Amino acid sequence: MEEEKYLVIVESPTKARTISRFLPKNFIVEASIGHVRDLPQTASDVPKKYKGLDWARLGIDVEHEFAPLYITPKGKGKIINELKRKMKEADAVYLATDEDREGESISWHLVQVLKPEKKKVAVKRMVFHEITKKAISAALEDTRDIDMNLVKAQETRRILDRLYGFTLSPLIWKKIAYGLSAGRVQSPGLRMIVERERERIAFRKAVYWDIKARLSAPDTKSPDQFDAKLISYKDTRLASGKDFNSITGELLEGRNVLVMDETSARKLEGDIKTAEWKIIDVSEKETTSRPSVPFITSTLQQEGNRKLNLTARETMRTAQKLYEEGLITYMRTDSPTLSSEAISGARDTVESLYGKEYLSDKPRQYSSKDESAQEAHEAIRPAGSQFTHPDETGLSGKEKALYEIIWKRTLATQMADAKKSSTTVKIQAGDAVFQANGTKILFPGFLKLYVEGKDDPDAKKEDREVILPDVKEGMGCELHETESLYHETKPPARYTEASLIQNLEKQGIGRPSTYSSIISTLFDRGYIRKIANALAPTFTGMGVIQFLENNFHYLIEYGFSSEMESTLDSIASGNMDRLQYLKDFYSGKNGIRTRVDQREDDIKPEESRVINLPQADKDVEIRIGRFGPYIIAKDSDGNKINASIPEEIAPADLTKEDIDEIIELQIKGPEPLGEDPDSGEPVYCLIGRYGPYVQLGQVTEEVPKPKRAGIPKGRSPRDVTLEEALKYLSLPRTLGEHPESGKEVVANVGRFGPFVVHDGDFRSLKKDDDVYSIELPRALEILAEEKSRGRQRSKLIRELGEFDKKKVALYDGKYGPYIKYGSKNISLPDEKKTDEALKELTIEEAGKIIKKK
């Protein structure tokens, strides 16, 4: 009798490879490479028979129960045909896609396109939250039907997002600029970032002073010196940062504190040097710290950002790889619960590595505070009952780093509490009272292994030891030195990805699995950008939020967005009629389509493009346009002038002085700084869309793009000299020929700073190297060094050859495999991203892809 064959379908080739290790040989595992059907993205995606219908571009038939129009995305036909061919040979199909709404939806779509019932092939849905032999075996034994509540919930979410975006976005195109968009969860997320920027604009700095003293206690055995800070003078508490309003800079109402200025601080500093220093109070208290709860999706994204500087998207992609390799449990979860197997595995590992004294008295279990958590399987933890040590995973780079913090955090949950002793010592010097704070760790407990990252830099000091001498009340102290300290209040910190995710979760906007796509979309639309690790809105992002606030404010209210999430959860559990909800949302009395139709004619495009900023004078307008933000003002003769605002300036960082300088340079016109001694061409300093720059010569028909060079950050364009301008224009500098290849070695400045390059091999200059003076021998030394892994995001898979006299190679990069054609990166079609397709890709096929792009 012939052995039965079974087809198992998952989403990715990596997951397919891992699962196949735990299945018998008669199970064939194939990947769908994500979704096999979707709504049309562009008008060209709409099938011919639907073209011309009003609702076809929307992809949803709003007149007939909001029926979605599903199409097969380009490149997926080949994958579907291959799955159909494999299905013909199978006795049953096991749908092993992820166990969340998205995965359930992919399984349902697979059934719709493969039509196994026509071939009389049985369909079984198998789910698991980790890829281990035990989990896969259990999933095979306990299959179920596709959960249509989850499918309908996912479909409703997709329809709702499409109705929101495709109804508002075209209106924003008409009234502000083409290509802008709004989104159900992205817009409230952007509003948070914009509101924080407005707080920074409104902020007014407050200044205060205090005094630090360096002391020792001669009557103790310890010779160590310690620091103490002034806390009160003449029985009045000294003001600190928390006493000031973070927006207005004014002292908070009801605060009876002393705000010391520099003169007072210097005078008091002199007075206390001759005073007697005596300890007036010593207090100690023991505190207990407990470990953080196990990771859920949102907290993993936050910690990935804080500790590893990964974006939310990078964290999720890396976690997906770890899951598909069978190293961690499923990474999309709202639940911090640990299974008995996980608790046992964590406790065994802690005991073997650190001993019984580091175990908590009893196993710790955690539960979710969020009653609406829908995708609650188990916390994110190392897979299996025996946790693989990070050093034994064979991982490296960010994969190992992320696995390690998951491993450590899971173990820490089962470790003993940390015990600390906090000591507060108060010292009197005349009418002044100083305070010294000490912390001693009595037992490290879980801190031996894991400390949670903090967004506030000052909060990071909490887990450090600060040992004070063993002093007692009444003891004298010896003063060694004093220092008057200047302080100024800081504006509210911009969100980082970690703190934004934290606030999105707090407000109930979106779901943890959507946070990375929310942030990525805001970057892709040009609504936000990064300044260091912080998220700042662009003028365009601010303009879109201003437009929505003025015309459709209810759609970006946090409560409204949170309520929508709750409704979607109710649909998922089968407790709400999704059709009625969609009708009310779209075409009801207060529906989005109804509101847009009512408001459209009243919205004036010119007004919609103006950004209201308090730092701009009344006769100055700041607008957003097709080519970025710009200023409209008038010169002394009443003539209108337009001047670009450099895109690198965030709205809160644009000062009145900046505005005046940009206008002044525009009014003056391009006055040359002088002449280039070599060419005799005039040299100009100008301001453009991408910031201030210097230019050699004028723009003419013969020279449409004269040589230009950016001005270093922090250098005011009005202060740039001819000598400096010529130095900036000297880049790129050809340093000479490489002795081995005979090809040029060049020094230049790019997006990531100064560098040298030879034959496509880029290396950053060191801190002490000057791009304007570096010579060939030093450049060769830098090029000979092994490339830094921190910046090397892409890994060469193999060289393919040459096409049109340019090198062609295959790389694995941050966003998956791609072709490098000369200096250009070209994405691969989905069907070419499988391991097998990558092995078989020829230079001829690569050439066709390059031509197409």
N, C-alpha and C positions, 0 to 999 in steps of 0.2 A: 504494500500500500504506500502511495506517494505521501511524503511528509507535507503537512499543511504549511502554507507560507503566509506571513503577516507583514503588512506595510505599516510602519510607524512614521508619522509626519510631525516634525518639529519646525521651529522658525529659522534656526541658523545652522550652518555646517559644523560649527564648533560644538554646539549642543548635540548634534547628530552623532559626531564622533565619540563624545563622552558617553552618551546613552548606549551606543552600540557595544561598548565594552561589557555592559551588564546584561545583555540580552542573548538568548540562544541564536545559533547560526541561521535559523529559519525566519528570523525577524530582520527585515530590511528597513533601515532608517534613512529617510530622505528629509531635506529641508525645503520649506516653501519660500525662504528668504523674505520673511515678514508677511505683510498683507498680500492677498492675491486679487482683491477687489477694493475699489475706493470710489469716492465721489470725484467727478471731473474737476481738475485743477484749473484748466483754461478752456476757452471756447473751442479750441482745436481738439480737445479731448472728447467733446460731445459726439456721440454716434450720429451718422447722417440722418437717420429716421427721426431724431429728436430735434435737429437743428431748426431754428425758426420758432420753436415753442418758447413762450415767455419764461418758463421756469427752468428750462434745460441748462442754462449757464449756472444757475443757482444749484442745480443738481438735486433739487427737492421739489416734488409736485405738491405745491402748497394747497391746490384745489382738491386734491384727492388723498386725504389722510396723511399728508406729508410723506408720501412714498419716496424713498431715496432712489436716485438713478445711479446704480453701481456700474462701473466700467472696469475692464482689466487694464491696469497700468502698462505702459510701454515696457517691453522686455519680459513681462510675466507670462506671456503666451507660451513660450518655450518651456518654462518651468511647469506650467499646468499640464501641458501635453505629456511631459516626461512623467509626472505624477499619475496621470491617467493610464499611461502605458504600464507603469509598475503596479497600479491597482488591478489591472486585468489579470495579473498573475497571482493576486493575493486572495486569500479566503476571508480575510477581515482587515479593516483599517483601524489602527489605533491613532487617535488624535491626541498628541502629547504636547500641545502648545502650553504656554504659561498658564498658571491657575488664577489669573486675574481677569477683569472684564475684557481687556485687550486680547488676551489669549483665547478667551471663550469666543470672542467675536471672530478671530482668525479661524478657529475650528469650524464655526458655523459657515463662514464664507467658503471654506474648503469643501464642505458638503454640497453647497450650492453649485460650485463650478465642476466638481468631480462627479456628482450625481451617482454615488455608489449604489443607490437603491435600484437603478436601472440595470446594473450588472449583478444585482442580488448579492452584493458584498456587505457583510455586517459592519456596522460602525460602532466603535467603542471610544468613549472619552476617558483618558487616563490622566490623573493629576498627581503631582508630587511637589514638595517644596524644597527638595534637595536632590541632587543627582548622585545617589549612592546605590550600591547593589541592593541594600535592604529596602530603600525607598522605591526603587524601580520595580522590584519584585512585588512589593505590597500594592503598588499602583496597578500592576497587571492583574492582580487578583480582585481588585476592588474598583472596577470601571463603572461608569455611570453614563447617563444621557447628557447631551449638551444642555446646559442651564439657560433656558430662553429668557429668564428674567435678567440675567447678566448680559446676555446678547442685546436685549431691548434697551437696557440701561446704557450700554456703550453706544448703541445706535442713536438713542435720544441725545446723548451728550454730543455726539458728532453732528447731528442735525441742528441742535441748539447753537453750537459754535459756528456752524455754517450760516444760519439765519442771522446771527448777531453780526458776524464779520462781513458777510456779503450784502447786508442791508446798510450798515453804517459806512463801510469803507468807500464805496463809490461816492457817497455824499462828501466825505473828507477829501477825495480826489478833486471834486468840483470846486470846493470852497477853499482848500488850502493848496495842495499840490498832488500831482498824480503819483500813485505808488504807495501812498500812506495807507494805514489800516487801523482798525480797532478790533479788539478781541475780548471775549467774555471774561477771561481770567488775566490776559496780558494787560488790559487797560487799568483795572484796579491795582495791579502790581506796579505799573508805571506811575499811577497816581501817588502811591506811597513814596516813590523816589522823588517825584516832583514836589510833593508837600515838604519833604525834608530839605530840599534845595531852597524852597521859599523861606523856611525857618532860618536857614543860613544867611539868606539875603536880609532878613529882618533883624538878625542878630547884631547887637551892639556890645562891643568889648568892655569889660569892667576890669580894673586893675587893683590889686591889693598886695601887701607885703607881709612877710613874717620873718622870723629869725631862727636859724639853726645853730645849736651849740654842740661842740665836741667835748665830751666829759669823760672822766674816769672816777672810780671809787677807790681811793687809797686804802680804806679800812678793810677791803676784801682781799682775798688771795689772788683774785684775777687782776692782771695788769691791763686787760683789754679796755680800749676806749669804746665809747658808744655815742650815738647821736640822740639828741632830744630836740623837739620843736616847741616853739612858743605857742601856748594854747590860750592864755588869758593874761590880762594886764589890769591891775587895780580891780580885780573881781569881775571884769567884763570879758566874756569869751571873744577870742580873736576870730574875725571872719575868715571863712574858707570858701572854696569854689561852690559848695552846695548851698551857700547863703544867697547866691545871686540868681536872678531869673535868667535862664539860658538863652532867651530870645531878646529881651530888652536890655539886659546888662544891669538892670536896677537891682538894688537890694530887695530881697523878698519882704513882703509886708509882715510886720510882727516880729522881725528878727532883732533882738537886742544884742547887737554885736559891735565890736570895734573894727572899723575898716582902717587899717594902718597904711599911710603913704610912705614914700621913701625917706622923707625928712624925719618923720617920727621913728621909723625903724632904725635909721642911722644913730639918732640921739639915744634911743633906748639901748642899742648895741653898745654904745660907749658907757652908759650908766651901769649896765649889768657886769661889766668886766671887773669892777671893783667890789661887787656885791658878794655876800656870803651865799654859797650854793649848798642847799640842804634838802635831803629827801623827806617829803612830807606825807607820802602815801605809797604803799606797794600793795597791789591787788593781783591775785592769780585766780584763773579759772580754767578748768579742764573742759575741752570741747571734743565732740565726736563727729567725724565726717563719714558719710556713707558713700559707697560707689554710685556712679551714674547708672541709670537703667540701661538695659541692652539696646543696641541700635535698632531704630526703625528707619524708614527711607529718609525722612526729613532730617533726623539727627545725624545720620551717616553723611548726608550732603553737607551739613553744617561743619562737621568735624573734618571732612575731606578738604573743605575750603580753609578752615583755620589752621590745621596742622600740616597739610600737604600742598596748600595753595592750588588745589584743583578746582575747576569750575564745577557747578552742579552737574553739567552734562558729562564732563570728564569722569566725575565720581561714578555716575550711573553706568557709563560705558565700561569703566574698569570693573565695577561690581558685576555687571552682566557677564563679562569674561570669566570672572572668578566663579560665578554660579554655573556657567556652561562648562567649565572645566571640572566641576564637581567639588569645589573647595569651600563654598559657602552656601547657606540656604537662600531661598528666593529673596531678591533684594527689593521687591516692591511690597511693602507691608506697613500697616498702621499699628501692628500689635507688638508690644515689648515682651510678650509671654515666651517663656522658654519651656520646651518639652522636658519630660523627666529624663530622657536620653541626653539632652543638652546639659542639664544641670549635673547629671552624673559625670559626663565627659569633662565638664569644666572643673568639678571638684577633684576628680582623679588627677587632672593635670596640675592643678594648684598644689595638691599634696605632694606629688612626685617632684615638683620643681622647687617648692618653698617650705614644705613641711606642714604638719597639722596645725601648728599655731597660727598659720596664715589663712586658715579656712574660717568662714563665718560659722557661728555656733550651730546654725541649722540652715538647710537649703533655702535660698531666697527665690521667691517667685514674684513676677511682675504682671500687672494687668493694665489695659489701656484706660485712660481717663476719657477718651473720646468715644461716646456712645454710638456715633455715626460711622465708626471705622468699619469699612466694608471689605477691604482686602486683607483681613487679619488672618494670617496663617501662623507665623511664628516670628520671633525677632530675627534680625540678620545676625548669623553666628557661623562659626566654622561648621562644615557639614559633618555628618556622621556621629558616632558615639565616642570615637577616639580622635581628638583634634590634632590635625597635622601641624607640627611646629613650623613657624614661618621659614626657618632655615632649611627645612626639609621639603619645601614645596617646589623647588626648582625655579621659583619666580625671581624676578629682578625689577628694578625701577618702581614705577608707581603701582604696578600690580602687587608687588611684595609689600610695599609701604601700606597700601590700603588693607590688604589681608592682615597685616600685622596689627593695625589698630582695631580691626574687628576681633581678632584673636585675643588681644589684650583686654579689650573692653568686656568681652564675654567672660573671660577668666575673672576679671575684677569683680563682677557681680556676685561671685561666690566667695570672695575673700573677706577677711575680717575688717571691721571698721578701723579707720585711722584715729588714733587718739593724740590730741595735742594739748599743750599747756600754754595759755596766753598770759603774759605778765605785762602789767601797766605800772610804770613808775612815774610819779609826779615829783618834780624838783622845783623848789622855790629859790628865786634870786631877786631879793628886794621885793618890788611890787609885781614882778613877773613870775608866771608859773609855766614851766616847761614839762613836756611829757615824752617818755621813751616807751616804745612798745617792743616786746620780744615774743617770739614764738618758738616753742621747743616741741619737736615731734617725739612723743613718748613711745608710740608704736606705729610704724608706718602703715601696717595693714595693706590695703589695696593700692596705696600710693607707691608702694615698692614697684608696682607694675604699670599703673595707668593713672594719668591726671588728665581730666577733660580740658580741652582748649577753651579759651575765653576770648570774647570780642573786645572787652575793655582791657587795655594794657596794664592798668593799675591793679585789676583783679588777679592778674597772673602772679602777683607777689604773695598771695594768700598761702600757698603751699610751700613757701621757702622758710627755712629756719633762720631766726635772728636771735642769737643768744645774748642775754644781758648778764652782767655780773650778779652774783648772789648778794643783793643789797637788802637793807632793812630800814624801816622808818627811823628817822633821826640821824642817819649817817650823813656825813658831809661829802661833797663832791669837789673834784678839782676841775676847773675850767681850762681847756687847752686852746680853743679858738671859737670864734663866733662868725656867722655869715648872715648878712641881710639878703633875703631872697625875694626876687620880683616874681609875681604871678599875674597872669591874665586869664580870664575865663575863655573857654574855647567854644566855638559854635557847635551845635548838635552835629555829631559825626554822621557822615554819609553812610548809607547802608553798604555793607559788604554782601556778598552772595549769602553768607551764613546768616547774618542778621536779617536780611530780607526774607529768606525762607522761614526763619523763626517767626517773623511778623505775619507772613502769609498764612502760616499754620494757625497762629493765634487768632487771626481774623476769620478763619474758616474759608479762605479763598482757595479754590482749586483743591487738588489732592497731592500728596507727596510725590506721586509718580509723574505729576505734571509740572513740578517746580522747575526742573531743568529746562523743559521746553519753553516755559514762560520767560525765563531769563534769556535763553538763546534767541527767542523771537524778538525781544526788545533790542538785543545787540544787532540782529540781522536787519531790523527795520531802521537802524540808525537812531533809535530813540534814547539810548543810553551809551555811555562809554566808560572805560575804566580809568581812574586816576589812582595810581598805585594799586591798592587792592579794593578801592571804594568804587561804588556805582554812582555816576553823576548823569543827570539827564542832559541831553542836547537841547538846543533851542527848539528843534523840530519836535522832540518828545514833549517839551513843555507846551508847545503850541497845540498839539493834538489833545492833551489833557485839558487845556484851557477851553478848546472848542467843545469838548464833551461836557465839561462843567457848565458852560454857558447855555447849552442846548439840550443835553440829554443827561443831566446830572444823576438821575436815579439809576442809570445803567452802570455807573461806576461807584455807587455807594457800596461800602464794604458789607453792610447788612444785607443788601439786595443780592450781592454775589454769594454770600454765605448761605442765604436762603435757597438760592438756586441749587447749591451743592446738596443741601438737605433734601430738596425735592427729587434730585437725581438718585439719591440714596433710597428714597421711598419707592421710586419706580423700579430700582434694582431688586427691592424686596417684594415687589408685586403689590404694594399698598397704595398706588396712585395710578390714575388713568393718564397715561403719557400723551395720548392724542388731545385730550381736553387742555392739558397744560401747554402743549405746543401751540394750539389755537389761540389761547389767551395771550401767550407771550408774543406771538407774531402778528395776529390780525384782530385781536380783541380791542375793546374800547381804548385801553391804554397800551396796546401792543406796539412793538418796535416799528413795524411797517406803518401802522397808523400814525405814530408820532412823527416819523420821518416825513410822511406825506403832508402832514399838517405844518411842519416847521420849515421845510425846504425853501420855499419862496421867500421867507422872511430873513434867511441867513445871508448876509452880505460877504462875499469872498474877501474884499479888501480889509474889512474889519476882522475877519477870521484869521488873517495872516499876521496881525499885529500882536506882539508879545508884550504884556503889561509888566514892566519892571520898574520898581520904585527908584532905582539909581539913575534912570534916564530922565533928562529934563522934559518939560511939557512940550517944547518945540522939536523934540527928537523922537522919532519912531523906530522901534526895533521890529523887524519883520523876518519871517521865514519865507524862503523862495526855493525855486527849483535847484539853485546852486548853493544852498545853505543860508545862514542868517546874515542879515545886512542892516545897516543903519540908513535911515532917510533923514536928512537935515537940510538946512539952508545956509548958504554963505552970506557974507555981509551985504551982498547986493540982492538978496532974496532969491537967488537961483537954487533950485533943488539939486542936491548931490546924493549919490548912493555910495556907500562904502562897506565892503565885506567885513564881517567879524570873523576872525580866525576860528576854525572849528574846534581847536584844542582848548579854547576858553569855555569853561562851564558858566552857566548863567549867574551863579552866586559869586563867581570870581571876576566877573566883568564889573570893574569899578567905574565911577563917573570920570576918573582921570583917564582910564583906558578909552572910554567913549570919546572924550575930548581929543585925545591923541590921534585916534583913528580918523576923526572928522578933520582935524588939522592937517594931517598928511594928505588926505584926499583933496582938500581945498587947495593946498599948496601945489599939488600936482607933482609929477616926477622931476624934482630938482636934483641934478647930479651931485654926488659927493665929490666928484673929481674925475680924472681920466685914468684909464688903465695905461701904464707906461709902455706896455708891449704892443697893444693894438691901437691905442689912441681913442678907443671907444669910451663913452661916458659910463660911469658906474652909478646905479640908482639903488635906493633903499625903499622898498614898497611893502604894502600889506595886502595879502590875498586871502583866499578862502582857507588855506592851510597854514596861515600865520605869516609873520614878517619874513621877508627874504631880500637878498641883494640880486641885482640883475646887471649883466654886462651888455650895454647897448640898448637900443629901442626895438620894439616889435615893428617889423616892416613886412612887405610882401615877400621880399627876398629872404628875410630872416624872421619867420613867424614864431620861432621858439628860441629866443636868445638864451645864453647860458645863465642859469640861476642857481642860487644856493641858499638854504635856510639859515636863519639866525639862531644861535643857541638859545635855549629857554632861559628866561630871566634877564636877557639883554634887551633893553629898550631900543626900538628902532630909531628913535630920535637921537640916541647917543652913539650910534654906530659911526666909526670913522672910515675914511677911505682905506687906510692900512688894514683895518679889520675886514672890510668888505672884500679886498683883494685876497686876503687869507682864506676867507670862506669860499671864494670863487676858485681857489687853487685846487679844490677837490672836484672829481677824483684825481689822485696823484698816481702816475705810473712810476713805480719805484725801480723797475728794471726787469730783466728776464730771469725766470727760474733756471738755475744751472742744469737741472735734469731734463725739463721738458722744453725749454726755450720759449715758453709762453710767459706773457706779462704777469707781473705781480702788482696789484693796485690797492691803494688805501683810500677809504671813503667813509662816509657816515650814512647809516641807514636807520630803519625803524627801531632797531634794538641798540643803536649807538655806533661808535666807531669800529671799523673792521678792516682786515686785509683779505683779499681774495685772489686765488690762483686756479684757473681752469675749473671754475664752478665750485671750488672748495672755500667756504667762508669761515673765517675765524675772528672772534671778537678780540679787540685789543685789551691789554691788561690795564689796570688802574693807572700805572705810572707812564704808560705809552701815550704819546701825543700824535694824533692822526696827521697833523700838519708838519711834523718834523721827523717822523719815523723813517728810517732808511732800510734798504733792501736786506742787509744781514740780520737785523732784528726781526723783520717780517718773516724771513725764512725760518728763524728759530720758532716763532709762534706757529707757523704752518706745519712745522715738524712735530709739534706736540700732539698728543692724542686728543681727539675732539671731545669736548665736554658733553657728558650725557644729558646735563640739565637742559641744554638748548636743542640737542639733536632729537627732534621729534620723529623723524622718519628713518626707516631702516631699509637698506637696499635689499630687494629680493633677488633680482638678477638683471644683468645687462641684456637688452634685446637686440641692439645693433644700431644702425643709422637709418634715418628717414629724412629725405630732402637735406642731406648733408649736416643733420643735427643728431646728436646722441639721443637714444631712446632707452630708458630703463624703467624697471618696475619697482615701485617702492611701497612699503607698508607705513602709512602715516597716522596722524592723530585721528583722522576720520575714515580709516580703512585704506585698502590698496588703491594706488593710482599710477598713472603713467607720467614720467618726467620727460618732457620733450624739449631739449635745450634748457632754457631757464623757466619754461612754463610747466605748471602742474595741470594734468588733465584727468578728470574723474572717469572711472570705469562704469559701464552699464552694470546694473545689478547682476545680470546673468554671468558676467565675467569675474565676479568677486569671489566665487567659490574656490576652494583650494585646488580642485581638479582643473577648473578653467584657467586659473593663474599658472598652473604648471604647463598647460598646453598653449598658452598665448604666444603667438608668433609675431615677428616684426611686421609681417604683411597685415595681420589683423589689427595690430597696434596702429599702423599707418592709416587704416580705414577709420578707426576711432578718432585719430588726430584730425583727419580731413573733415569728418562730420562736425567736430567741435569748432 
